[in-house]
Amino acid sequence: MLITGENFRPHVPWIIGCGLAALAAAAWFLAESIGLAAWPSGGSRVGLVLGLGAGLICWFEFLLWPRKKMRTWRIGTVQLWLRAHIWLGLLALPLAIMHTGFRLGGPLSAATIIVFVLVIASGAWGLLMQQLIPSRILDLVPAETIVSQIPHLSRLAAHDAARLVSAVCGDSQDDEPDNYDNYLVIGASRHVGALQGRVLMTRAAPQEPIPDSLVLRSYFQNSLKPYLLSGRAGFPGLAHSRQADEYFAELRTHMPVAAHPAIAALADLCDQRRQWDRQAWLHGWLHAWLLIHLPLSVLLMILLSAHVVWALKYSTHPIPFIN
């Protein structure tokens, strides 16, 4: 969820409300500690209230997962739940720390608060990634596409490149049968003024094979095709733009001038594939934090439940509200 620019305004009430709640809790905690030799413990009146508040927030935070799955629920919008998830989650951290009285306590209490801090930290990291990476994708990947479609689009790009190579070098018995016309549609990224994006360029295929161009077929089979299909894993030599420029400059020295437009089209396809690799890498960073955040959240709920049961069953102190 973005919280910058115009998206910041809906977060303001949550920031103010949670900030005031944290200040009020801190003021009460300090007032209750006056005259005591140590900070109020989790069994004190203020400790129990703050712990109960932090625990209820944790259970609410965990409900975001089923809420996102059940989009037909009429219980607030997903955006509202996400805003509450962010700011209430941050509010729960000082409440939980004050609940402990700034002590780790026994093994179960210590494990619970440590995992809780890790959950908050991983969530904060994910929120930071959501602010930074989408803008980076816009800047670095003008040929952005749907990440799950990259393998399919890569096969299409390799097929288009094979058609172009066959038109330049002439058909061979190794070529896939393809009834194509004299025009090829090649994808590429282009800047037009201040705008950038993916465009489709229609190139006229050579009417006849270009003499002395058979070396292109070897280049295509050994490096271009593997790269278009699998990216860096297929041929690392085209994974960086500078290496790719050197690669295609060398290829041009072995090809007649008439074949240079075809080489430029192949370079465009490789540049497009390079951007898709970059997009997939950034997309991984955008979502990888969930692989840590979600398991830790499940572990936290288990530890929190055990902590509550243990506190109720084995506490030797009377509940302050009954005194």
C-alpha positions as a printed Julia matrix, in Angstrom:
323×3 Matrix{Float64}:
   0.0     0.0     0.0
   1.35    3.42   -0.99
   1.38    6.07    1.73
   3.09    8.81   -0.26
   1.75   11.73   -2.26
  -2.0    11.82   -2.66
  -2.28    8.43   -0.94
  -1.06    9.92    2.33
  -4.22   11.87    3.23
  -6.38    8.84    4.23
  -3.6     7.77    6.63
  -3.56   11.05    8.57
  -6.5    10.21   10.92
  -4.93    6.84   11.7
  -1.54    8.41   12.42
  -3.07   11.02   14.72
  -5.36    8.55   16.49
  -2.7     5.9    17.05
  -0.17    8.54   18.11
  -2.54    9.96   20.69
  -3.38    6.46   21.95
   0.33    5.67   22.35
   0.93    8.94   24.25
  -2.07    8.29   26.52
  -0.85    4.75   27.26
   2.66    6.03   28.01
   1.28    8.75   30.32
  -0.81    6.22   32.24
   2.11    3.8    32.46
   4.38    6.53   33.87
   1.69    7.67   36.3
   1.25    4.11   37.6
   5.01    3.74   38.06
   5.28    6.71   40.43
   6.48    5.53   43.83
   7.36    2.04   42.6
  10.88    0.6    42.76
  10.49   -0.92   39.27
   8.32   -0.49   36.22
   4.78   -1.93   36.5
   4.74   -5.59   35.49
   2.4    -7.35   33.12
   0.25   -8.4    36.08
  -0.41   -4.82   37.21
  -3.55   -2.92   36.3
  -1.86   -0.89   33.56
   0.13   -3.91   32.4
  -2.97   -6.03   31.95
  -4.87   -3.32   30.07
  -1.99   -2.58   27.74
  -1.33   -6.28   27.2
  -5.0    -6.88   26.45
  -4.99   -4.01   23.96
  -1.86   -5.29   22.22
  -3.27   -8.83   22.1
  -6.58   -7.76   20.61
  -4.74   -5.73   17.98
  -2.66   -8.79   17.09
  -5.79  -10.87   16.57
  -7.29   -8.11   14.44
  -4.07   -7.89   12.4
  -4.21  -11.62   11.73
  -7.76  -11.28   10.39
  -6.45   -9.28    7.43
  -5.45  -12.5     5.68
  -9.0   -13.99    5.52
 -10.4   -10.5     4.8
  -8.22  -10.21    1.7
  -9.34  -13.65    0.57
 -13.03  -12.97    1.21
 -13.5    -9.85   -0.89
 -17.26  -10.28   -0.8
 -17.36   -9.53    2.92
 -19.18   -6.26    3.6
 -16.96   -5.37    6.56
 -15.09   -2.32    5.34
 -12.95   -2.07    2.24
  -9.64   -3.88    1.89
  -7.92   -0.48    1.75
  -9.45    0.46    5.1
  -8.28   -2.83    6.6
  -4.78   -2.27    5.24
  -4.56    1.21    6.78
  -5.77   -0.18   10.11
  -3.29   -3.07    9.76
  -0.36   -0.69    9.34
  -1.03    1.84   12.08
  -2.66   -0.39   14.68
   0.21   -2.83   14.23
   2.7    -0.07   14.98
   0.6     1.04   17.97
   0.67   -2.49   19.39
   4.47   -2.41   19.66
   4.76    0.22   22.45
   1.7    -1.28   24.18
   3.34   -4.71   24.24
   6.68   -3.34   25.44
   5.03   -1.41   28.28
   3.01   -4.52   29.11
   6.28   -6.36   29.77
   7.5    -3.59   32.08
  10.66   -3.52   29.92
  11.51   -7.06   31.03
  11.83  -10.19   28.92
  10.43  -12.38   31.7
  10.37  -16.15   31.4
  11.14  -18.17   28.25
   7.58  -18.04   26.9
   7.17  -14.31   27.52
  10.6   -13.59   26.05
   9.91  -15.67   22.94
   6.54  -13.96   22.47
   7.88  -10.41   22.61
  10.92  -11.23   20.45
   8.76  -12.8    17.73
   6.37   -9.86   18.0
   9.2    -7.39   17.37
  10.34   -9.48   14.39
   6.81   -9.46   12.96
   6.63   -5.67   13.25
  10.12   -5.29   11.72
   9.31   -7.56    8.76
   6.03   -5.72    8.2
   7.81   -2.35    8.28
  10.35   -3.68    5.75
   7.54   -4.83    3.48
   5.86   -1.44    3.73
   9.13    0.25    2.78
   9.52   -2.04   -0.22
   5.99   -1.13   -1.35
   6.94    2.55   -1.32
  10.22    2.17   -3.22
   9.97   -0.7    -5.68
   6.87    0.23   -7.78
   8.48    3.56   -8.72
  11.74    1.75   -9.52
   9.86   -0.61  -11.82
   8.32    2.37  -13.63
  11.76    3.93  -14.07
  13.75    0.82  -14.97
  11.21   -1.34  -16.8
   9.39    0.6   -19.55
   8.49   -2.79  -21.07
   6.75   -3.85  -17.84
   4.31   -6.74  -18.16
   2.48   -9.2   -15.92
   5.19  -11.18  -14.13
   3.38  -14.51  -14.45
   3.24  -13.99  -18.24
   6.98  -13.51  -18.7
   7.7   -17.17  -19.65
   4.9   -17.14  -22.25
   5.96  -13.76  -23.67
   9.56  -14.95  -23.78
   8.56  -17.88  -25.96
   6.7   -15.51  -28.28
   9.76  -13.25  -28.48
  11.99  -16.22  -29.31
   9.5   -17.29  -31.98
   9.49  -13.8   -33.54
  13.27  -13.76  -33.49
  13.4   -17.19  -35.16
  11.13  -15.94  -37.94
  13.37  -12.93  -38.48
  16.52  -15.07  -38.58
  14.88  -17.44  -41.07
  13.91  -14.49  -43.28
  17.49  -13.17  -43.23
  19.38  -16.45  -43.52
  16.85  -18.51  -45.44
  14.86  -21.46  -44.15
  16.72  -24.5   -42.94
  15.53  -27.98  -42.12
  15.92  -27.14  -38.41
  13.43  -24.27  -38.55
   9.95  -24.76  -37.18
   7.34  -24.71  -39.97
   5.69  -21.27  -40.0
   3.53  -19.7   -42.64
   4.37  -16.04  -42.12
   3.92  -13.07  -44.38
   6.48  -10.44  -45.29
   5.99   -8.42  -42.11
   7.22   -9.11  -38.62
   5.92   -7.47  -35.43
   8.74   -6.87  -32.98
   8.24   -5.55  -29.43
  10.54   -2.89  -28.06
  10.67   -0.13  -25.48
  10.9     3.45  -26.64
  10.98    6.96  -25.19
   8.63    9.51  -26.77
   9.24   12.87  -25.13
   8.69   12.44  -21.41
   6.83    9.16  -21.91
   8.26    5.7   -22.12
   6.73    2.32  -22.7
   6.52   -0.78  -24.83
   5.65   -0.36  -28.48
   5.16   -2.76  -31.37
   7.17   -2.11  -34.5
   6.2    -3.67  -37.81
   9.3    -4.46  -39.86
   9.31   -5.64  -43.41
  11.0    -9.01  -43.67
  13.64   -9.4   -46.39
  12.09  -10.61  -49.63
  15.07  -12.88  -50.22
  17.73  -14.3   -47.89
  20.66  -11.93  -47.48
  23.93  -13.35  -48.81
  26.77  -14.05  -46.37
  24.45  -13.93  -43.37
  24.42  -17.58  -42.28
  26.58  -16.73  -39.27
  23.48  -15.1   -37.77
  21.85  -18.52  -37.45
  24.76  -19.78  -35.36
  24.61  -16.72  -33.1
  20.86  -17.17  -32.72
  20.96  -20.86  -31.84
  23.93  -20.61  -29.44
  23.12  -17.44  -27.53
  20.17  -15.3   -28.68
  17.5   -17.98  -28.5
  18.61  -19.33  -25.08
  18.67  -15.78  -23.72
  15.25  -14.87  -25.08
  13.78  -18.04  -23.59
  15.5   -18.12  -20.19
  17.19  -14.76  -19.63
  20.44  -14.8   -17.66
  20.13  -18.54  -17.06
  20.08  -19.15  -20.81
  23.03  -16.95  -21.77
  24.65  -14.68  -19.14
  26.57  -12.71  -21.79
  23.47  -10.69  -22.69
  22.28  -10.03  -19.14
  23.9    -6.57  -18.96
  23.34   -3.79  -21.47
  27.05   -3.01  -21.91
  27.88   -6.65  -22.63
  24.92   -6.8   -25.02
  26.14   -3.71  -26.88
  29.55   -5.33  -27.34
  27.91   -8.59  -28.42
  25.8    -6.97  -31.14
  28.67   -4.72  -32.25
  30.75   -7.84  -32.84
  27.85   -9.53  -34.62
  27.53   -6.57  -37.01
  31.18   -6.95  -38.03
  30.38  -10.47  -39.3
  27.19   -9.47  -41.11
  26.52   -7.54  -44.31
  25.08   -4.04  -43.95
  21.75   -5.19  -45.35
  21.28   -7.41  -42.27
  21.94   -4.65  -39.72
  18.25   -3.67  -39.35
  17.5    -7.28  -38.42
  20.3    -7.2   -35.86
  18.79   -4.02  -34.38
  15.43   -5.79  -34.07
  17.09   -8.72  -32.29
  18.84   -6.27  -29.95
  15.45   -4.73  -29.13
  14.05   -8.15  -28.26
  17.02   -8.86  -25.99
  16.63   -5.47  -24.3
  12.97   -6.3   -23.68
  13.95   -9.67  -22.15
  16.54   -7.91  -19.97
  13.84   -5.6   -18.63
  11.58   -8.56  -17.84
  14.41  -10.14  -15.85
  14.85   -6.89  -13.95
  11.11   -6.7   -13.32
  11.02  -10.28  -12.01
  13.94   -9.51   -9.69
  12.27   -6.38   -8.32
   8.97   -8.22   -8.03
  10.73  -10.83   -5.9
  11.99   -8.13   -3.54
   8.51   -6.62   -3.42
   6.93   -9.85   -2.16
   9.77  -11.84   -0.55
   9.18  -10.23    2.86
   5.86  -12.09    3.06
   7.8   -15.37    3.23
   9.11  -14.15    6.59
   6.2   -12.04    7.81
   3.44  -14.63    7.42
   5.15  -17.59    9.16
   6.28  -15.29   11.97
   2.7   -14.0    12.32
   1.37  -17.54   12.68
   4.07  -18.33   15.23
   3.22  -15.15   17.12
  -0.46  -16.09   17.41
   0.52  -19.53   18.76
   2.89  -18.02   21.3
   0.41  -15.31   22.24
  -2.34  -17.88   22.86
   0.03  -19.97   24.98
   1.12  -16.85   26.87
  -2.48  -15.93   27.72
  -3.34  -19.45   28.87
  -0.16  -19.66   30.96
  -0.8   -16.24   32.54
  -4.39  -17.08   33.46
  -3.63  -20.56   34.73
  -0.43  -20.01   36.68
  -0.57  -16.37   37.75
  -0.13  -16.05   41.52
  -1.36  -12.44   41.6
  -5.03  -11.46   41.95
  -6.58   -9.67   38.99
  -6.42   -5.93   39.81
  -9.94   -5.27   38.54
 -11.39   -7.52   41.29
  -9.47   -5.97   44.2
